Amino acid sequence: MYGEDFSSQHGNGTMSGNSSSGTFEECADELSDFVSTLDRYPPAVLAFALRAHLSGLLQALQIQGEWSAAEVADFMQAMAGDLGEA
């Protein structure tokens, strides 16, 4: 799903703001709106489905050479830290 066609389908935007197709805030708002339509699924099912998609996205970023393995590890570590703050 996120393999070699990732950059051609989704642009080469990064979290640093190089995207010309939208901002982080716009993307987060759209994702939030979409996730709210999935209320028929238990939270654990959503978590596993989102995990699968996130894994694919991170792999695509590495395949495309946009993120190194260290950058992916840093991202995952920051996300784990976010969970610790909850």
N, C-alpha and C positions, 0 to 999 in steps of 0.2 A: 504494500500500500504506500509506503514512504520511500521506496527504494530509489533507483537511478533517476526516475522522473521527478523526484522531489523538487529540485531547484527550478525545473521548467514549469511545473504546475503551481508552485508556491512562491516563486521569486527567491532572491538571495538575501532577503532581509534577515537581520540578526537582532538580538536583544539590544544591541548598541544603538539602534535607531536608524539603521541604514535602509529600512524597508520603505518603499514608495507606495505600497499598497494598503497601508493602514498603520495605526499606532498601537502600542501595547494596550492602552486603555480601551480602544475600540475592539480589539481582539478579545480581551478579557470580558468585556460586556457581552459580546456575542456568545462567547462560550458559556457564560453564566446564564444567559437567556435560554440557550439550547439545553444545558444540563437541567434547568428547571422543568423542561418538558418530559424529563425521564423519571418522573416521580413514581411511576408504577414499579420501578426496579428497587430492590433493597439496596441500601448503601454499600454493602459488601460486594454485590454484583457490579455496581457502578465503579467501585474502587478497582476491582480486578480488570474490568474492561478499559478503564482509563490507564491503568498500569501497562496494559498491552499496547495501547496506542502511544503512550509516552516512550516506551521502549523502542518502538518502531521509529518514532521521530528522532530520538537520540542516535539510533544507529544510522539513520539517513544523514544526520548532521556530520557524523564521523565519515561515512562513505563519501560524502561530497567534499570532505576536507574543510568544512566550516568550523568544526570543533575537534580538538584533540581528545584522546582518551582521558588526559588529565583534566580538561575542561568539563567533560561529562562527569567525571568523578567529583569535581568541585561543585557542579550543579546538584548532583545527588546528595552530597554532604550538606549543602545549604538547605535543600529541601528537608532533609532529616532534622536539621537544626530548627527549621520552621515548625516541624511537628512537636519538637521538644518545648517550644514556646506556647503551645496551645493549652 
